[in-house]
Amino acid sequence: MQIPVLTRLFGLASMLLATVVGADESLSDSRARQRLQNTEGRGLEPYAKGKGVPLHDAVKQQQQQRNKSVVIDLKSALQPFDSPETANMLSNAPKQGPQLSIADVRQKALQNNLNLQVAKIDPTIAAQSLREEQAKFDQVIFAYAKYGQKDLPAMAGDKVIFKSDNPALDSELVKLNPAAQNKEFWELETGIKVPLRTGGSVTLSAPLENYQSKGSLPSDQYRSALRFSFSQPLLRNAGRQVNEASIRIAALDQDSAQLRTRLQSIRIVTMVDKAYWDLYEAWAALDVRRNQYEYASQNLAMVKRRVQEGLTAAIEVNRAEIGVADRMEALIIAETNLKLAQRQLQFLLNELPEQGMTSLPWVPSTTPNLVKFEFDREKLLKDALDSRIELLDQELKLSADQLQIDYLQNQTLPMFTLDYQYGALSSSANRAGNIGQDLLNGQYNDWSVGLKFEMPVSNEARKAKLDKAIAQRMQRMTNKTLQALTVKREIHDALDKLEQNWQRILAARQQVMIAGYNYEAELKQFNEGLRTMTEVLETLTRLGEAQIKEIRAINDYQIALIDLTFATGTVLGYTQISMQ
């Protein structure tokens, strides 16, 4: 990519960022942290335009709007719906097994679900990564010690020409032969190195040396110094913003990990809620199948009695027995579905029984919330786009991408460094007690200042990294826009399905009432000899299927409520869970 094109591309990315997430990057960070501090979340009730309509009132309203020729006793037909806000589709027959409310399964899921336990470790790992980055400016104390000994033989040296003020020595050719000698030395140095947030470093040290030479001309010398050095990049790696970028990115990653853990908790609660209502549906369907089997068995006993009394043809016994056999198969399937639904819930709660062990089936004690609300779509959309965890996580990642781009832009600059060194020296001494006598008077010192410059010829590696970071950020911005569209679609879909399933409940309830009326009418006509048992069983089958439809519609309505809370980010408020 050419440099002008790269510049325009980066400018375009910055403009898009200002449009999508706002020019101030700290705004998204504060929104994410505010969401993390919001422990309870919201419920769906604040978005309702009015008070909810219970199911029994909705059925009455629908009955008043329709003119039907069939007369239905609503009081007896709506007997299970006497409660103004809830309806229990389970029969009142005693059931063996522990009672389990939906609050119980939520608590068990948050405590025992293995996927959530794995996700809870991510914030801890991210916190350690942040600690690691924060420690990059930690001061370093160092110490250095060295001892050596040399026993050197005499050896021929180089030929040299003397330059001297003494005319007798000036321009004389001589040969320097090192004599045999024994050398012994030790060196000590202690100090501290302080990394600076501007990218430079400061070093303070105190070296101490001793050199001894034994031979014809022995010597024993001590030297010490106080040294100060300073190094500061002026272009690449210069400035607090560049050198603290990794710390800020690690902090954003920690917030992102906490958001992902909360999102995983929300997903687990959502799955557990759905599994709970699936178990509720399985129990209700099993009750319907049992009732169907009992009705068919009662019909068989009644037909046999009428055949013995000569009131009905013997063929009706066979027809009644076929009806019992058909309902036995449906009952077996319903029992298996109950086991599967409970096992799925146990799997999510990490409470599967050990091999060879069996447990009593769980009995759901929480009843469905059958109340109709009219929700404010615009308000739901606005709040969802503002607080959906997936969108907040994308904003954090976009902020981290911007920091990475700023850092990589700095890395494309040349390396230009200023180095300064200063040392306060002591004079050589033949006793250890005198080695520091000239350190502080400034009599002996050495200092140096220098500049260092280096730059790759093409610099393509760093430019490629910068282009890659810009492309990744633009990809993430597009993905965030796609996620926002997905959130909008999910909310509209959830609201439409919620309305659809409510209408299904009303329609199924009407079908159950009419099917029950028809079954009683057909049974009376059979007793009068006007209908066969096959026709009676057909109406019984229609009654059972209508009841199953109603159960499924109620279950789908509860799941639609869960999908709506997930789509709008209000699961914690809906489930009354505090993320402490």
C-alpha positions in Angstrom: 0.0 0.0 0.0 1.4 3.4 -0.9 2.0 6.0 1.8 -0.5 8.6 0.6 -3.2 5.9 0.3 -2.3 4.6 3.8 -2.7 8.1 5.2 -6.1 8.6 3.6 -7.1 5.1 4.8 -6.1 5.9 8.3 -8.0 9.2 8.1 -11.1 7.5 6.9 -10.9 5.0 9.7 -10.6 7.8 12.2 -13.7 9.5 10.7 -15.6 6.3 10.8 -14.6 5.8 14.4 -15.9 9.2 15.3 -19.2 8.5 13.7 -19.7 5.0 15.1 -18.3 5.0 18.6 -17.7 8.7 19.2 -14.5 10.8 19.0 -13.7 10.3 22.7 -12.4 6.8 23.2 -12.8 7.1 27.0 -16.6 7.3 26.5 -16.9 3.7 25.5 -14.5 2.6 28.3 -16.6 4.4 30.9 -19.8 3.0 29.5 -18.4 -0.5 29.7 -17.2 0.0 33.3 -20.6 1.5 34.2 -22.2 -1.7 32.8 -19.9 -3.8 34.8 -20.9 -1.9 38.0 -24.6 -2.3 37.1 -25.2 -5.6 39.0 -28.9 -6.2 38.5 -29.7 -5.0 35.0 -33.2 -4.1 33.9 -36.5 -6.0 33.5 -39.0 -5.8 30.6 -41.7 -4.1 32.6 -40.4 -0.6 32.1 -40.8 -1.0 28.4 -44.4 -1.9 28.5 -46.9 0.7 27.3 -49.6 -0.3 29.8 -50.5 -2.8 32.4 -50.3 -6.5 31.3 -53.5 -8.4 30.4 -53.8 -11.8 32.1 -54.7 -14.8 30.0 -58.2 -15.4 31.3 -59.1 -11.7 30.7 -57.6 -11.9 27.1 -59.7 -15.0 26.4 -62.9 -13.3 27.6 -62.1 -10.3 25.5 -61.6 -12.5 22.5 -64.8 -14.3 23.1 -66.7 -11.0 23.3 -65.2 -10.0 20.0 -66.4 -13.1 18.2 -69.9 -14.2 17.5 -70.1 -18.0 17.8 -73.0 -20.3 17.6 -71.5 -22.7 20.1 -72.3 -21.9 23.7 -69.3 -22.5 26.0 -69.2 -22.4 29.8 -66.2 -20.1 30.2 -66.2 -20.5 34.0 -65.7 -24.2 33.9 -63.5 -24.1 30.7 -61.1 -21.6 32.3 -60.9 -23.4 35.6 -57.1 -23.8 35.4 -56.8 -20.0 34.8 -58.4 -18.7 38.0 -55.1 -16.9 39.0 -55.1 -13.5 37.3 -51.5 -13.7 36.3 -50.3 -17.3 36.1 -51.6 -20.6 34.8 -50.4 -24.0 35.8 -50.8 -26.6 33.1 -49.7 -29.4 35.3 -52.4 -31.6 36.8 -53.1 -31.5 40.5 -52.3 -35.2 40.9 -49.4 -35.8 43.4 -46.0 -36.3 41.7 -43.1 -38.0 43.3 -39.8 -36.0 43.1 -38.2 -32.9 44.4 -40.0 -29.6 43.8 -37.7 -27.2 41.8 -38.4 -23.5 41.1 -36.8 -21.6 38.3 -34.9 -19.5 40.9 -33.4 -22.7 42.2 -32.1 -23.8 38.8 -30.7 -20.3 38.1 -28.7 -20.4 41.4 -27.5 -24.0 40.7 -26.4 -23.0 37.2 -24.4 -20.0 38.3 -22.7 -22.1 41.0 -22.2 -25.4 39.1 -22.1 -24.9 35.3 -18.7 -25.9 34.0 -18.7 -23.5 31.1 -19.3 -20.6 33.5 -16.5 -21.9 35.8 -14.1 -21.8 32.9 -15.2 -18.3 31.9 -14.7 -17.0 35.4 -11.0 -17.7 35.1 -10.6 -15.3 32.1 -10.8 -12.1 34.2 -8.2 -13.5 36.6 -5.9 -14.2 33.7 -6.5 -10.7 32.2 -5.8 -9.1 35.6 -2.4 -10.9 35.8 -1.6 -9.7 32.3 -2.4 -6.2 33.4 -0.1 -6.6 36.4 2.6 -7.8 34.1 2.3 -4.7 31.9 2.2 -2.4 34.8 5.5 -3.8 36.2 7.4 -2.8 33.0 8.4 0.4 34.8 9.6 -1.4 37.9 13.0 -0.2 39.1 15.9 -2.6 38.9 18.6 -2.9 41.5 21.7 -4.6 40.2 25.1 -5.7 41.6 28.2 -6.9 39.8 31.3 -8.6 41.2 34.3 -10.0 39.5 37.7 -11.4 40.7 40.6 -12.4 38.5 44.2 -13.4 38.6 46.9 -13.5 35.9 50.4 -15.0 36.1 52.0 -13.8 32.9 55.4 -14.8 31.6 57.9 -12.5 29.9 57.2 -12.1 26.2 58.5 -10.1 23.3 56.6 -6.9 22.6 56.2 -4.4 19.8 58.9 -2.1 18.5 58.1 1.6 19.0 59.7 5.0 18.4 59.9 7.3 21.3 58.8 10.9 21.2 60.2 12.7 24.1 61.4 16.1 25.4 64.7 14.5 26.2 66.9 14.7 23.1 68.7 11.5 24.1 65.4 9.5 23.9 63.6 11.4 21.1 63.2 9.4 17.9 64.9 6.3 19.4 63.8 2.9 18.3 63.0 0.7 21.3 61.3 -2.7 21.9 58.7 -3.0 24.7 59.0 -6.5 26.2 56.4 -7.2 29.0 58.2 -8.6 32.0 57.1 -11.6 33.9 54.5 -10.5 36.5 51.6 -11.7 38.6 48.4 -9.6 38.5 45.4 -9.9 40.8 42.2 -7.8 40.6 38.7 -7.5 41.8 35.8 -5.3 40.7 32.5 -4.4 42.4 29.6 -2.3 41.1 26.2 -1.7 42.5 23.4 0.6 41.3 19.8 1.1 40.3 18.2 1.4 36.9 15.0 3.4 36.6 12.8 3.0 33.5 11.0 6.2 32.6 7.5 6.4 31.3 8.8 8.6 28.6 10.7 5.7 27.1 14.1 6.5 28.5 16.1 5.2 31.4 18.2 6.5 34.3 21.1 4.5 35.8 23.0 5.3 39.0 25.9 3.1 40.0 29.0 3.1 42.2 31.9 1.0 40.8 34.9 0.0 43.0 38.1 -1.6 41.7 41.4 -2.9 43.1 44.4 -3.9 40.9 47.5 -5.5 42.3 50.7 -6.3 40.4 53.5 -8.4 41.8 57.0 -8.5 40.4 60.1 -6.2 40.2 57.8 -3.1 40.2 54.8 -4.0 42.4 51.7 -1.9 42.7 48.4 -1.9 44.6 45.8 0.6 43.5 42.1 1.3 44.4 39.7 3.3 42.3 36.1 4.2 42.8 33.5 6.4 41.1 29.8 7.6 41.1 28.3 7.3 37.7 25.1 8.7 36.3 23.7 7.8 32.8 20.6 8.9 31.0 19.2 7.7 27.7 16.0 9.1 26.0 14.5 8.2 22.6 13.5 11.3 20.7 11.3 9.7 18.0 10.6 6.0 18.1 9.5 4.8 21.6 9.3 8.4 22.9 6.5 9.7 25.1 4.2 8.4 27.7 1.4 7.6 25.3 3.5 5.1 23.4 5.1 3.5 26.4 1.9 3.2 28.4 -0.1 1.9 25.4 0.4 -1.8 26.4 -0.9 -1.0 29.9 -4.0 0.7 28.6 -4.6 -2.2 26.2 -4.2 -4.7 29.0 -6.7 -2.7 31.1 -9.2 -2.7 28.2 -8.6 -6.5 27.8 -9.4 -7.0 31.5 -12.7 -5.1 31.1 -13.5 -7.1 28.0 -12.8 -10.3 29.8 -15.2 -9.3 32.6 -17.9 -8.4 30.0 -17.4 -11.7 28.3 -17.8 -13.5 31.6 -21.0 -11.6 32.3 -22.2 -12.5 28.8 -21.4 -16.1 29.4 -23.4 -15.9 32.7 -26.4 -14.4 30.8 -26.2 -17.2 28.2 -26.1 -19.9 30.8 -29.1 -18.4 32.6 -30.9 -18.1 29.3 -30.2 -21.8 28.4 -31.2 -22.9 31.9 -34.5 -21.0 31.7 -35.3 -22.6 28.4 -34.4 -26.0 29.7 -36.7 -25.4 32.7 -39.7 -24.6 30.6 -38.9 -27.6 28.3 -39.1 -29.7 31.5 -42.4 -28.0 32.4 -43.7 -28.7 28.9 -42.6 -32.4 29.1 -44.5 -32.8 32.5 -47.6 -31.1 31.1 -47.5 -33.2 27.9 -47.1 -36.3 30.1 -50.2 -35.3 32.1 -52.2 -34.9 28.9 -51.1 -38.3 27.6 -52.0 -39.9 30.9 -55.4 -38.3 30.8 -55.9 -39.5 27.2 -54.9 -43.0 28.3 -57.2 -42.9 31.3 -60.1 -41.6 29.1 -59.5 -44.3 26.5 -59.4 -47.0 29.3 -62.6 -45.7 30.8 -64.2 -45.8 27.4 -63.1 -49.4 26.9 -64.5 -50.4 30.3 -67.8 -48.6 29.4 -68.0 -50.3 26.0 -67.4 -53.7 27.5 -70.2 -53.1 30.0 -72.6 -52.0 27.3 -71.7 -55.0 25.1 -72.5 -57.3 28.1 -75.8 -55.5 28.5 -76.5 -55.9 24.8 -76.6 -52.1 24.1 -73.6 -51.9 21.8 -72.1 -54.1 19.1 -69.1 -56.2 20.0 -67.0 -54.6 17.3 -66.9 -51.5 19.4 -64.7 -53.3 21.9 -62.0 -53.8 19.3 -62.2 -50.1 18.4 -61.9 -49.1 22.0 -58.9 -51.4 22.5 -57.1 -49.8 19.4 -57.7 -46.4 21.0 -56.1 -47.6 24.3 -53.1 -49.0 22.4 -52.5 -45.8 20.4 -52.5 -43.8 23.6 -50.2 -46.2 25.3 -47.5 -45.5 22.6 -48.0 -41.7 23.0 -47.7 -42.2 26.8 -44.4 -44.1 26.4 -43.0 -41.3 24.2 -44.1 -38.6 26.6 -42.3 -40.4 29.5 -39.1 -40.6 27.4 -39.3 -36.9 26.5 -39.6 -36.1 30.2 -36.4 -38.1 30.9 -34.6 -36.3 28.1 -35.7 -32.8 29.2 -34.6 -33.5 32.8 -31.2 -34.9 31.7 -30.6 -31.7 29.6 -31.4 -29.6 32.6 -29.1 -31.7 34.8 -26.4 -31.4 32.2 -26.5 -27.6 32.3 -26.5 -27.7 36.1 -23.7 -30.2 36.2 -25.8 -32.6 38.3 -26.0 -35.7 36.1 -26.4 -38.8 38.3 -23.5 -41.2 38.6 -23.4 -44.3 36.5 -25.9 -46.9 37.7 -27.8 -44.4 39.9 -31.3 -43.2 39.2 -33.0 -40.2 40.7 -36.6 -39.1 41.0 -37.8 -36.7 38.3 -37.7 -33.1 39.1 -41.1 -31.4 39.4 -41.2 -27.7 38.3 -43.0 -25.6 40.8 -42.9 -22.2 39.0 -45.9 -21.6 36.8 -45.8 -19.7 33.5 -46.2 -15.9 33.5 -49.2 -15.6 31.1 -49.5 -11.8 30.9 -49.7 -9.8 27.7 -47.7 -6.6 27.4 -47.5 -4.0 24.7 -43.8 -3.0 24.5 -42.2 0.2 23.3 -40.1 -1.0 20.4 -38.1 2.3 20.0 -37.1 2.4 23.7 -36.1 -1.3 23.6 -34.0 -0.7 20.5 -32.3 2.4 21.9 -31.4 0.8 25.3 -30.3 -2.5 23.7 -27.9 -0.7 21.3 -26.6 1.3 24.2 -26.0 -1.6 26.6 -25.8 -4.9 24.8 -22.6 -6.6 26.1 -21.5 -7.7 22.7 -21.6 -4.1 21.4 -19.8 -2.8 24.5 -17.1 -5.5 24.0 -16.6 -4.3 20.4 -16.2 -0.7 21.6 -13.5 -1.8 24.0 -11.7 -3.7 21.3 -12.0 -0.7 19.0 -10.4 1.4 21.7 -7.6 -1.1 22.0 -7.2 -1.2 18.2 -6.8 2.6 18.2 -4.1 2.4 20.9 -2.3 -0.3 18.9 -2.4 1.8 15.7 -1.0 4.9 17.5 1.8 2.7 18.9 2.6 1.1 15.5 2.6 4.6 13.9 5.3 5.6 16.3 7.3 2.4 15.5 7.6 3.5 11.8 9.7 6.5 12.9 13.5 6.4 12.9 15.4 5.5 16.1 16.9 8.7 17.4 18.3 8.5 20.9 20.1 11.0 23.2 22.6 9.4 25.6 24.4 11.3 28.4 26.9 9.9 31.0 28.6 11.6 33.9 31.1 10.1 36.4 32.6 11.5 39.5 36.0 9.8 39.9 38.4 9.4 42.8 42.1 9.5 42.5 44.0 6.2 42.7 44.9 5.3 46.2 47.1 2.7 47.7 44.8 2.1 50.7 41.1 1.1 50.7 40.3 3.9 53.2 41.3 6.6 50.8 39.4 5.5 47.7 36.4 7.9 48.0 38.3 11.0 49.1 37.9 12.9 45.7 34.4 11.8 44.7 32.4 14.7 45.8 34.8 17.7 45.2 34.5 17.4 41.4 38.3 17.3 41.0 38.2 14.3 38.7 35.3 13.5 36.4 34.4 12.3 33.0 31.3 12.9 30.9 29.9 12.3 27.4 26.9 13.1 25.4 25.9 11.4 22.2 23.2 10.9 19.6 22.4 7.6 17.9 20.3 7.3 14.7 19.2 4.2 12.9 16.4 3.4 10.4 15.7 0.4 8.1 16.2 1.2 4.4 12.7 0.3 3.4 10.9 0.1 6.8 8.4 -2.2 5.1 8.0 -4.6 8.1 6.8 -1.8 10.4 4.6 -0.3 7.7 3.0 -3.7 7.0 2.2 -4.1 10.7 0.6 -0.6 10.7 -1.5 -1.4 7.6 -2.6 -4.7 9.1 -3.7 -3.0 12.3 -5.7 -0.4 10.4 -7.4 -3.1 8.3 -8.2 -5.1 11.3 -9.8 -2.1 13.0 -11.9 -1.2 9.9 -13.0 -4.9 9.9 -14.0 -4.7 13.5 -15.9 -1.4 12.9 -17.8 -3.1 10.1 -18.4 -6.1 12.3 -19.8 -3.8 15.0 -22.2 -2.2 12.5 -23.3 -5.7 11.5 -23.8 -6.7 15.2 -25.9 -3.6 15.7 -28.1 -4.6 12.7 -28.3 -8.1 14.2 -29.5 -6.7 17.5 -32.2 -4.8 15.8 -33.3 -7.8 13.9 -33.3 -10.0 17.0 -35.4 -7.5 18.9 -38.0 -7.2 16.1 -38.0 -11.0 15.7 -38.5 -11.6 19.4 -41.3 -9.1 19.7 -43.1 -10.6 16.6 -42.7 -14.2 18.0 -43.9 -13.0 21.4 -47.1 -11.6 19.8 -47.4 -14.7 17.6 -47.1 -17.1 20.6 -49.6 -15.1 22.6 -52.1 -15.4 19.8 -51.3 -19.1 19.6 -52.2 -19.5 23.3 -55.5 -17.8 22.7 -56.3 -19.9 19.6 -55.2 -23.1 21.3 -57.3 -22.3 24.4 -60.4 -21.8 22.2 -59.6 -25.1 20.4 -59.3 -26.9 23.7 -62.7 -25.6 24.9 -64.4 -26.5 21.7 -62.7 -29.9 21.5 -63.7 -30.7 25.1 -67.3 -29.7 24.3 -67.3 -31.9 21.1 -65.9 -34.9 23.0 -68.6 -34.7 25.6 -71.3 -34.3 22.9 -69.9 -37.3 20.9 -69.7 -39.4 24.0 -73.4 -38.7 24.8 -74.4 -39.6 21.2 -72.4 -42.8 21.5 -74.4 -43.7 24.5 -77.5 -43.1 22.5 -76.3 -45.3 19.7 -75.8 -42.5 17.2 -71.9 -42.6 17.0 -69.3 -45.3 16.9 -66.3 -45.6 19.3 -64.0 -44.6 16.4 -65.7 -41.3 16.1 -65.6 -40.8 19.9 -61.8 -41.6 19.9 -61.3 -39.1 17.0 -62.7 -36.3 19.1 -60.7 -37.5 22.1 -57.6 -37.4 20.0 -58.4 -33.8 18.8 -58.9 -32.8 22.4 -55.5 -34.2 23.3 -53.7 -32.6 20.4 -55.4 -29.3 21.2 -54.1 -29.5 24.8 -50.6 -30.3 23.5 -50.8 -27.3 21.2 -51.8 -25.1 24.1 -48.9 -26.5 26.2 -46.4 -25.8 23.4 -47.8 -22.4 22.8 -47.4 -21.5 26.5 -43.8 -22.9 26.5 -43.0 -21.0 23.3 -44.4 -17.8 24.9 -42.1 -18.2 27.9 -39.1 -18.9 25.6 -40.0 -15.9 23.5 -39.9 -13.7 26.7 -36.5 -15.1 27.4 -35.3 -14.4 23.8 -36.6 -10.9 24.1 -34.7 -10.3 27.4 -31.6 -11.7 25.8 -31.9 -9.6 22.7 -32.4 -6.4 24.7 -29.8 -7.2 27.3 -32.3 -7.3 30.2 -31.8 -10.9 31.2 -30.4 -10.0 34.7 -33.3 -7.8 35.4 -35.8 -10.3 34.1 -34.3 -13.2 36.1 -33.7 -11.0 39.2 -30.1 -12.0 39.4 -27.4 -9.8 41.0 -23.9 -10.2 39.5 -21.9 -9.7 42.7 
